[in-house]
Each structure stands twice: as C-alpha cells, then as structure tokens.
C-alpha cells in the first residue's frame, strides 16, 4: 500500500492542510484536503472515503468532491462512516440547506454519493481492503481503524484522547507496518486536550506504552497549526525512537 499525506494538520492554514490521507490513489482516509490537493483526474479515481468522525476538518471536502463529480461518474463515491457519523452527515451536511443532498442527486437511484455505515468490531470490505473499526475517545463518535491489504496493514487512531480499544486492536493486527496517531496540543494545554478528546506529548508517551508487540514506525498527525513548532520541539525533546511527525506531501510505503 502507498499512503500519500494530502493533509496532516488539525486545522487549515496556509501551508497546513486538514487531515486527509490517500491510499493507493483510490481510498481517502478523511477528507480535509482532497479537493484542494488533487486534480480532477486524480479525484475521478477516488472511489471510497473512510471517515473517522464527522467534525468539519475531517469531512469538509466530501460535499465539494460531490459537486465536482456530478456528470463524471457512473458509480457513486461511497463514504464509509460509523452510524453516528453517517446520521450527522445526513442531518447536518447533505440536508438541502447547508449543501445539496448529493445522496439523491442526480437521482435517488444513481446518486453522486452513497453513505455506507460500518459496524464496530467486525471486519468489513472496502474494495481490496479489509477494515476493522473501534470506537475511540472524542467529543463525538470517533473511530480508529486497522486497514489491511494482503499480508500488510496499518493502523490510524482518529481523533482521540487516551484510549485502550485502539491499542488493543493495533497490538493484534497481522502484518502491522505503521501506526498513525493523532497529536493536537502541547502538554501545557493538557486540560483542554483532555476535555476535547485529544492527545498531547505527555499523554502520547502513555499511549505508545500500550502497544503490546514489537515496535513499528509511528507517524504523528493532526498537530494544531498554531502550535506546530512547539509540538515538534516537545516531541523532539522526548527522544522517542521510531516516531516521526508527518508533513503534507509525505508518502508512506506499507
């Protein structure tokens, strides 16, 4: 698998794209930087979007993608989200008021976008990928995943504070080659991080200790743009081996 980092930040600012990863050119993990980073022909190849949760910085390009794809696709783009996130997308986004309901455009039988709720715990298929989702700790229903293709897999935490389920899932994942973990606020803002369901370098250290297997590369994303330099300095001072902060434009080979 080839993972392109289209956006690695926990917000949008010049030079900082919101969270979005593209797997093998066809599966988007979150959609914070799809339409701002890819051309039309590249977007044509995106058949699936896997959403960690329904906060705006993770789904904002789904409606923009839908608008661009009208008249260009025979099959809908399938947006995979938890039941709670799917309900939010239907009620608050594709509601005909904030944005046209592209789950019924150009028709209910041949829409541009199809919303597909996924189960927790049991693996489900997205094209050639087997995906397992677990709930993590955030202010809304949020998911972490293990994504597997063939004999290799990677894990992504989604937006979360300290959690157990994600690390249990990652520890048991066959062929695990990488773990993508959110990191949002510096440790001096621990109270805000805890209340908003995010990690700091302080809590990150405790989370990494929960991995019950040989170490694998860890990639950090979702750094808040206003604190990126401070967070990088704090992470560097911790001297964590095998841990890298992701940047937009990076690629990970799994």
Secondary structure, DSSP 8 states (H G I E B T S, - for coil): -EEEEEE-BSS-BTTB-BSEEEETTTEEES-SSSTTT--HHHHHT--EEE-S---HHHHHHHHHHHHHHTTT-SS-EEEEE-HHHHHHIIIIISSSSSS--TTSSS-SSS-SEEEEE--SSS-EEETTEEEEEEEE-SSS-EEEEEEEETTEEEEE--S-SS-SHHHHHHHT-TTEEEEEEE--S-GGGHHHHHHHT---HHHHHHHHTT--SS--EEEEE-B-GGGHHHHHHHHHHHT-TTEEE--TT-EEE-
